[in-house]
Amino acid sequence: MNIESITGWLGVLFVQSAVLPTTFNVITGASNHVPPISMTIMILTGLIFYFIRALIQKDKIHLTSNGIGIVSQSTLLALTLAN
């Protein structure tokens, strides 16, 4: 792996890990605080556009990152709607 790939995968790790505490706390009932629905929808929409771009460019790092982001934001959206 070259430095470009290593830094890309590290970026995926850190960015996607930022959402985990909120999602985990809401799922386990440790917190009922969810982000505003408008923010979740805007982030989800942006991730979908980024995912389409990554598909066209065949960019594995961004496909992975945006795929994880879409799943996590969709989970938060579902939890928000359920509250």
C-alpha positions as CSV (number, residue, x, y, z in Angstrom):
1,M,0.0,0.0,0.0
2,N,1.2,3.5,-0.8
3,I,0.9,6.6,1.4
4,E,-2.1,7.8,-0.6
5,S,-4.0,4.6,0.1
6,I,-3.0,4.4,3.8
7,T,-4.1,8.0,4.5
8,G,-7.3,7.4,2.6
9,W,-8.2,4.3,4.7
10,L,-7.2,6.2,7.9
11,G,-9.5,9.0,6.9
12,V,-12.3,6.4,6.4
13,L,-11.7,5.0,9.9
14,F,-11.7,8.3,11.6
15,V,-14.6,9.9,9.8
16,Q,-16.9,6.9,10.0
17,S,-16.0,6.3,13.7
18,A,-17.4,9.8,14.5
19,V,-21.0,8.6,14.0
20,L,-20.6,5.4,16.0
21,P,-21.0,6.8,19.5
22,T,-24.3,8.6,18.7
23,T,-25.8,5.6,16.9
24,F,-24.7,3.1,19.6
25,N,-26.1,5.2,22.4
26,V,-29.4,5.6,20.7
27,I,-29.7,1.9,19.8
28,T,-28.8,0.8,23.3
29,G,-31.0,3.4,25.0
30,A,-28.2,5.2,26.7
31,S,-29.4,8.4,25.1
32,N,-32.5,9.5,23.2
33,H,-30.7,12.5,21.7
34,V,-30.6,12.2,17.9
35,P,-29.4,14.7,15.4
36,P,-31.9,17.0,13.7
37,I,-33.7,15.1,10.9
38,S,-32.9,17.9,8.4
39,M,-29.1,17.4,9.1
40,T,-29.4,13.6,8.7
41,I,-31.3,13.9,5.4
42,M,-28.8,16.5,4.0
43,I,-25.8,14.3,5.0
44,L,-27.4,11.2,3.6
45,T,-28.2,12.9,0.3
46,G,-24.6,14.2,0.0
47,L,-23.3,10.7,0.7
48,I,-25.5,9.2,-2.0
49,F,-24.1,11.8,-4.6
50,Y,-20.5,11.0,-3.4
51,F,-21.2,7.3,-3.7
52,I,-22.4,7.7,-7.3
53,R,-19.3,9.7,-8.1
54,A,-17.1,7.0,-6.5
55,L,-18.9,4.3,-8.6
56,I,-18.2,6.2,-11.8
57,Q,-14.5,6.6,-10.8
58,K,-14.2,3.1,-9.4
59,D,-12.7,4.5,-6.2
60,K,-12.7,1.7,-3.6
61,I,-11.8,4.0,-0.6
62,H,-14.7,6.4,-1.3
63,L,-17.1,3.6,-2.2
64,T,-16.4,2.0,1.2
65,S,-16.5,5.2,3.1
66,N,-19.7,6.5,1.6
67,G,-21.3,3.1,1.8
68,I,-20.6,2.9,5.5
69,G,-21.8,6.5,5.8
70,I,-25.1,5.8,4.0
71,V,-25.8,2.8,6.3
72,S,-25.0,4.8,9.4
73,Q,-27.0,7.9,8.4
74,S,-29.9,5.7,7.3
75,T,-29.8,4.0,10.7
76,L,-29.9,7.4,12.4
77,L,-32.7,8.5,10.2
78,A,-34.7,5.4,11.1
79,L,-34.0,6.0,14.8
80,T,-35.0,9.6,14.5
81,L,-38.3,8.8,12.8
82,A,-39.0,6.1,15.4
83,N,-38.7,8.6,18.3
